[in-house]
Amino acid sequence: MARADRLPAHRLAAPEAIHWGRALSWAFYDFANTIYSALVVSYAITLHVKEYTGVEKYTFLTMGLSLLASALLLPVAGEIADRTGRAKRWLMALTVSCCAACALITFAGGPWLILTLFFVANFCYTVSLTLYNSLMPMFAPRRRLGLLSGLG
């Protein structure tokens, strides 16, 4: 393989290599998102709230409201992340907030606090999806994004 300093400029603008360390980090993050979606959203929260209230509809109402709130904020969040170049920082803050809200659900004493924490967790999760998808071009050249996406 030719050394980078000997390659023509047009080859440097579109690198061929995937940054595998970053790509694997991205794939593990995607895997964690799948776990959150499968366990927390689809299973644990519904059972937890049903245990307190006897009905599941509040969980789905809370989920719908969190999705609506995130849909309204996503264009603004994307614009801020793009203009400031701090998508990774926003992603970290949203991830920590989601994890903290999920952890606090364990200690919540009533259904309304559980639902509020679930709203926060799901809102942060949904907004973070857009930000982490926007980071893909940092890890692989455009023509290899399908491969990277398939890893997650």
C-alpha positions in Angstrom: 0.0 0.0 0.0 1.3 3.5 -0.9 2.2 5.9 1.9 -0.3 8.7 2.5 2.2 11.4 1.7 2.7 10.0 -1.8 -1.0 9.7 -2.7 -2.6 12.2 -5.0 -4.8 14.8 -3.3 -8.0 13.4 -4.8 -7.3 10.1 -3.0 -6.7 11.9 0.4 -10.1 13.6 0.1 -11.9 10.3 0.0 -9.9 7.8 2.1 -10.5 4.1 1.4 -10.0 2.7 4.9 -12.6 2.3 7.6 -11.4 3.5 11.0 -12.1 0.1 12.6 -11.6 1.2 16.3 -14.2 4.0 15.8 -16.4 1.8 13.7 -16.5 -0.9 16.4 -17.3 1.7 19.0 -20.2 2.9 16.8 -21.4 -0.7 16.3 -21.3 -1.4 20.1 -23.3 1.8 20.7 -25.8 0.7 18.1 -26.0 -2.7 19.9 -26.7 -0.9 23.2 -29.5 1.0 21.5 -31.0 -2.2 20.4 -30.9 -3.6 23.9 -32.5 -0.4 25.3 -35.3 -0.6 22.7 -35.9 -4.3 23.2 -35.7 -4.5 27.0 -36.6 -1.1 28.4 -39.2 0.2 25.8 -40.8 -3.0 24.8 -40.7 -5.0 28.1 -39.5 -3.6 31.4 -41.3 -0.2 31.5 -44.6 -1.7 30.5 -44.5 -4.3 33.2 -43.3 -1.9 35.8 -46.1 0.6 35.2 -48.7 -2.1 34.8 -47.6 -3.4 38.3 -48.4 0.0 39.8 -51.4 1.0 37.8 -52.9 -2.1 36.4 -53.0 -0.7 32.9 -50.4 -0.3 30.1 -51.9 2.7 28.3 -49.9 5.2 30.3 -46.7 3.7 29.1 -47.7 4.1 25.4 -49.1 7.6 26.0 -45.8 8.6 27.6 -43.8 7.0 24.7 -45.9 8.9 22.2 -45.4 12.2 24.0 -41.7 11.7 24.2 -41.5 10.8 20.5 -43.6 14.0 19.6 -41.3 16.1 21.8 -38.2 14.7 20.2 -39.6 15.1 16.7 -40.2 18.8 17.4 -36.6 19.2 18.8 -34.7 17.1 16.3 -34.3 19.8 13.6 -33.0 22.2 16.2 -30.7 19.7 17.8 -29.3 18.7 14.5 -28.7 22.3 13.5 -26.9 23.0 16.8 -24.8 19.9 16.5 -23.9 20.7 12.9 -23.1 24.4 13.5 -21.0 23.8 16.7 -19.4 20.6 15.5 -20.1 19.1 18.9 -22.4 16.2 18.0 -20.2 13.8 20.0 -20.6 15.9 23.2 -24.3 16.2 22.7 -24.4 12.4 22.1 -22.5 11.8 25.3 -24.8 14.1 27.3 -27.9 12.5 25.9 -26.6 9.0 26.5 -25.7 9.7 30.1 -29.1 11.4 30.7 -30.9 8.4 29.2 -28.9 5.9 31.4 -29.4 8.0 34.5 -33.1 8.2 34.0 -33.3 4.4 33.4 -31.3 3.8 36.6 -33.5 6.2 38.6 -36.6 4.3 37.5 -35.4 1.5 39.7 -35.8 3.7 42.8 -38.9 5.6 41.7 -41.7 5.1 44.2 -44.8 5.7 42.0 -46.1 5.3 38.5 -46.0 9.1 37.7 -42.3 9.4 38.6 -41.6 6.2 36.6 -43.4 7.6 33.6 -41.6 11.0 33.9 -38.3 9.2 34.0 -39.3 7.1 31.1 -40.2 10.2 29.1 -36.8 11.7 29.8 -35.0 8.4 28.9 -36.9 7.9 25.7 -36.6 11.5 24.6 -32.8 11.4 25.1 -32.6 8.1 23.4 -34.6 9.3 20.3 -32.7 12.5 19.9 -29.4 10.6 20.3 -30.2 8.4 17.4 -30.0 11.3 15.0 -26.7 12.5 16.4 -25.0 9.1 16.4 -26.1 8.5 12.8 -24.6 11.8 11.8 -21.2 10.6 13.1 -21.0 7.7 10.6 -19.0 9.7 8.0 -16.3 10.2 10.5 -15.6 6.5 10.7 -15.8 5.4 7.1 -15.7 6.8 3.6 -19.0 7.5 1.9 -18.8 4.4 -0.3 -18.3 2.1 2.8 -21.1 3.6 4.9 -23.4 0.6 4.1 -20.8 -1.8 5.5 -20.5 0.3 8.7 -24.3 0.5 9.0 -24.5 -3.2 8.6 -22.2 -3.7 11.6 -24.6 -2.0 13.8 
